[in-house]
Amino acid sequence: METKKDPKKDLEQTKDIYFLLGLVLSLTVVLVAFEWKKFDKVDTSDYDMLIFDIPEEEIELTRQEEKIEQPPPPQVPEIEIVEDDVEVDDVLDFDDFEDKAITDFEYRRPDVVEEEHVEQEIFIIVENMPEFPGGESALMEYLAKNTAYPPMAKESGIQGTVYVRFVVEPDGSVSNVTIMRGIGGGCDEEALRVVKNMPRWTPGKQRGKPVRVQFNLPIRFVLQG
């Protein structure tokens, strides 16, 4: 008698499927076994009593905060309100001034400011030079008549030229008389005396205005043989 198989219960048809499922399951188990990690248990009892005191480090700020100075609030003056019925002791009575003499008031004279004297400029060369009254010849005649030869210079045989410098003022008078170069023996003093006693000159002028002019004058002392 021939055995007939039910095609729905034939395992040969599903053999390949079960094989694949078993292969996938095996690979899954192997992968899980490789990825599994076992950690050793660490005894933390020794660390329970350790306290780490780490001080906080103070860091100085280098950034300065800008302070904006605000102006002070304006001061409002206090206004004191006085009632109308308050009596005032000091009352100015204008009637007291009617009988007061004018002489009772002190008169103060205003201070007089003295004008500061400004020395005028001294010129050396001007448009119109100073001139001795009568001209140069009159000057030589004046020096010859009024100059005395000092006895000391005569006894010592001193002779030569004394150079005198002076200033002719705008009024013609002579000032600032000095010796530029002398010879001694009393000749310098005699030259100063003669120049200081000169009459007024015709003053020098600059642009038509009298000015101060510096003048140099040589005076010769010569012994007669």
KOLGU-752378 format. One record per residue: residue in one letter; x, y negated, z of N, C-alpha, C in turn. Coordinates in steps of 0.05 Angstrom, whole numbers, plus 5000, padded with zeros to 4 digits. Layout:
AXYZXYZXYZ;...
***
This chain:
M501750235000500050005000501849765000;E501449574983503149334980502149114998;T504249005013503548785032503448515017;K501448365021501048105008501547885028;K503247685022503847455040502047215033;D501347095056499646845053501546615046;P500946495023502846275016502846055036;K500845995052500845785072502645845096;K503146115101504646195124507446285116;D508346215093510946295084513046095095;L514846205112516846025125519145955107;E519446085085521646015067521245745055;Q518845655053518345395041519145165060;T518945205087519544995106522245025118;K523845215110526445265121528345025118;D528244915096530044685091529444445109;I526844405114526044175130526944205159;Y526544455169527444495197530444475200;F531844555179534744545180535644255181;L534444085166535143795166534443665193;L532143745204531343635230533343715252;G534243965251536144065271538843925267;L539643875242542143735238542043445249;V539943315244539543035254539643025284;L538243225297538243235326540943285337;S542543455324545243525333547043275332;L546843135309548442885306547742675327;T545142665333544242465353545442535380;V545442795388546542875414549542805415;V550942865393553842805392554442505395;L552942345381553342055383552841945411;V550642055423550041965450552242045469;A553442285465555542385483558042205480;F558742115456561041935453560541655465;E558141555463557641285472557141275502;W556841485514556241495543558741435559;K558741235577560941155593560341205622;K562341295636562041355664563841155679;F562640995696564040795712564540905739;D567140865748567740955775566440775795;K565540885816564240725837566440585852;V566140325854568040165868567040105896;D568840145915568140095942568639805948;T566439655952566639365957566539295986;S566839496003566639436032568939266042;D571339306027573739156036573538866029;Y571838796010571738516001569438356015;D567938496031565738356044566638146063;M568938186076569837996097571837786086;L572537796061574337606050572837356041;I573837116052572636866045574836686032;F574336616008576236445994575336155997;D577035996011576435716015578135555995;I576835475974578235325953577435035956;P579334865964578634585968577934445941;E576134275942575434125918577433915912;E578433915889580533715881579233445874;E580233245888579132975883580532855859;I579132785840580132675815579532375815;E581632225813581331935813580331845785;L578331685786577131585761578931355751;T579731375727581331155715579530955701;R577131015698575330825684574130635705;Q574630385701573630185719570930085709;E569230075728566529975721566529675720;E565629575699565529285695563329165713;K564228975729562228835746561528575734;I559128535730558128285719557328105742;E558827885744558227695765555827535757;Q553827545774551427395769551727125783;P550926915770551126655783549226645808;P550126495828548426475852545826335846;P543826405859541226275854541425975861;P540225805846540325525852539125455879;Q540525275893539625205919537424985917;V535325035928533024855928533124695954;P533424435952533424275977530824305992;E531224316017528824336034527524056037;I525024056032523523806034521923806060;E522623616076521323596102518923406099;I516623506105514223346103513723206129;V513522946128513122786152510222676151;E508922706173506222606174506222306175;D504022186166503821896164503721766192;D502821906212502521786238505121796255;V507421886243509921896258511021616260;E511821536284512921266288515921266282;V516821066267519621036260520720816277;D523020876292524220686310525720466296;D527420546277529120346263527620246239;V526620006241525219866219526719616212;L527319586187528819356177526919116175;D527518916190525918676190527318456174;F526218386152527418176135527317906147;D525717866167525617606180528217536195;D529717756202532217706217534317566200;F534017586173536117466156535517176150;E533217076157532516796150534216606166;D534716666192536116486209539116546210;K540116746196542916826197544516636179;A546616526190548216336175549816476154;I550416336133551916456112554816506120;T555816346139558516376148558916636164;D556716766172557017016187557917246169;F557517216144558217426125561217396118;E562617616117565417616110565717606080;Y567217416071567717386042570417516036;R570417706018572917836010573717735983;R576117635982577117535956578117775940;P577417795915578418015899581418015897;D582518255897585418285895586318185868;V588418025869589617925844591818105835;V591518215812593518405801595618245786;E598018265796600218125784600918255757;E601318085738602018185711604818295712;E605118535700607718665699609418535678;H611818445687613618305669615018515652;V614718485626615918665607618318515594;E620718625597623018485586623018515556;Q623518285543623518275514625918415503;E625618495478627818625464630118425458;I632518525460634918355454635818425426;F636018235409636818275381639818205379;I641118325359643918275353644218095329;I642618155309642517995284639617925278;V639217665274636517575268636617395243;E634317305234634217135210635616875215;N635116745238636416495245638016535271;M640616555269642316615292642416365311;P642916415337643116195356645416005348;E645215755356647315555348647715365372;F650315315377651115125397650414845388;P649514675406648714395398651114255384;G650714195359652814065343654314255325;G653814515328655114705310657714825322;E659214965305661515115315663814925324;S664114705309666214515316665714395344;A663114345350662514235376663014445398;L662614695392663114905411666114925417;M667914905397670714915401671714675418;E670514445412671214205427670314225457;Y667914355461667014385489668914575504;L669714795492671514985505674214855511;A675314695492677914575496677814375519;K675714225522675514015543674814135570;N673314355571672314445597673714695608;T675614805593677115045602679714955614;A680115045639682614985653684415235655;Y686915195649688715435650689215505679;P688615755687689015825715692015815723;P692715705747695515685755696815955757;M695416165766696716425768697516525740;A695816475720696516565693698916415682;K699116145689701415995680704016095693;E703916145719706316235733707216515723;S705216685716705816955707706316975677;G705816755663706216755634704016915620;I701716925631699517075619698116905598;Q697717005575696216875554694917085536;G692817005522691417195505688517095501;T686817285493684017225486682217385505;V680317235517678217365534675617375517;Y674417605515672017645499669617645519;V667817455515665417425533662917495517;R661217645530658617715518656417585535;F654417465521652117345535649717355517;V647417285528644817285514643717005514;V642916915490641616665487638616715488;E637316605509634416655513632716495494;P630116555491628416405473628216105480;D628816025505628815735511631615605508;G633615765498636215655493638215695516;S637315775539639115815562640816065558;V643016075573644916295571644616475595;S644516745591644116935613645817185606;N645917365627647317625624650217585614;V651717405627654417345619656217565631;T657717695614659617905622662217895606;I664318015618666918025604667018285589;M667518275563667918515547670818615549;R672718425547675518495550676918255562;G678318295583679718065596682818105596;I684117895607687117905608688117865636;G686317805655687117775683688417505688;G689617485713690917235721689017005725;G686417055729684416855733683216755708;C684116845685683016755659680116865655;D679617105665676917215661674917055677;E675516985702673616825718673216555706;E675316435695675016165683673216175658;A673516385642671816415618668916445626;L668316605647665616635656664416375665;R666016215680665015955690664315765667;V666115755647665615575625663115645609;V662715905604660415995588657815945604;K657816005630655315965646654515675647;N656415485645655815205647655315075620;M655115235599654615125572651814995571;P651414795555648714685551646914885536;R644414815535642514995521643215005491;W642915245480643415295452640715255437;T641015245411638615265393638015565391;P635715665401635215955402635016075375;G635616335374635216475349632316545344;K631716575319628916625311628716865292;Q626617015296626017245279623117215270;R622717185244620117135232618816885244;G620516685248619516425258619016415288;K619516635303618916635331621516655347;P621916485368624416495384624616765398;V627016885397627417155409630117145424;R630517355440633117385454635217495435;V637517365435639617445417642217475432;Q643617705428646217755440648417615424;F650317485439652417335426655117405438;N657217435422659917495431661717245425;L663217165445664816925442667716975451;P669716935434672516965442673616695453;I674916695475676116455487679116505489;R680816345476683716385476685116215497;F686916345510688616215530691516225519;V692615995512695315975500697015775515;L699315855524701215675538702715495518;Q702915235525704315045507707215055515;G708915085494711815105499713014835499;
***
